[in-house]
Amino acid sequence: MNSQTESVVSAESPRVALINDFANEWLQKLSVHSEALRPLVDSLRYSLANGGKRTRPVLGLIVGEQLGVSPRHLLPWVLAVEMIHTYSLIHDDLPAMDNDDFRRGKPTNHKVFGEATALLAGDILLTEAFGLVARSYCGNSERGIHAVALLSDAAGFAGMCGGQAIDLNAKLNHHQLDSLLDLHARKTGCLFRVVCEGVAVLSGSSVDLQNRMRQFGASLGLCFQLADDLIDSTDKIEAGSVPALVGLAGTRKLLESESNRARAALKEIGIVHGPLIDLVGWNEQRTF
Ligand code: GRG
């Protein structure tokens, strides 16, 4: 990884700092008018402020740079996507789902704040994400409503939640690569897809460019999941994962070909170098 690629997602990246500051601003605006709300706000802060890699919002800001849109204009949108991502992790870690004790090297939200508060923190992040988008982009209501609808599709039945349902019900039963990749496209790919497409919509791009950004985002989302599967297989190959189906070498090959598809999608819109290309390369090589 060269230093340019590293800087795309490193904690010191100015984009990550912008996202973190905006997330903190959002948290600070929560009105704690009763001490009874304190655990909930602490729980929200615990998962949103001490975020992970911020891959989805960084991706959105970079797409914006390529389309000539300022980060200021896009911060509410990319934070909304990150809020939905954060809610999905909090809920996914609950005993009723994956029942995980640790995330990002720390106890999971429900381990610290209890299940009821963790559930509510997730509910709030999901609900407020839509409010944030609606209020931030009502100046151009057509674009704003379009973005809200896209976000709903990406997070809901046809997207992340549907993917999670398929995953829960089909656990250890992924015999076909196509259906496993479809699950990943829903569960992981949809948020990558929507952050890119939404930026194109909110910046007033042509329908053609919106579609191309959608295609690029979907492709990068799949690449992200394949890289994640490889990282998770470092010690042991998890049943039901892509490496369990096609092996480590097969998964690396899939990651390489999907990364090339993502680059090809960018080439079609004239992007052959720069931070979006760097991001594809970073994901292909990442180890965390
Ligand atoms: C509970 C509705 C609902 C959905 C859960 C996101 C998800 C769906 C489950 C989490 C488990 C998982 C491994 C999902 C695949 C997506 C993924 C790779 C999540 C981790 O994303 P990162 O690496 O996390 O961007 P950080 O910590 O960096 O934010």
Boltz pocket constraint, residues with backbone or C-beta under 6 A from the ligand:
constraints:
  - pocket:
      binder: B
      contacts: [[A, 51], [A, 52], [A, 53], [A, 54], [A, 55], [A, 85], [A, 87], [A, 88], [A, 89], [A, 91], [A, 92], [A, 97], [A, 104], [A, 155], [A, 160], [A, 161], [A, 164], [A, 187], [A, 188], [A, 224], [A, 225], [A, 228], [A, 288]]
      max_distance: 6.0
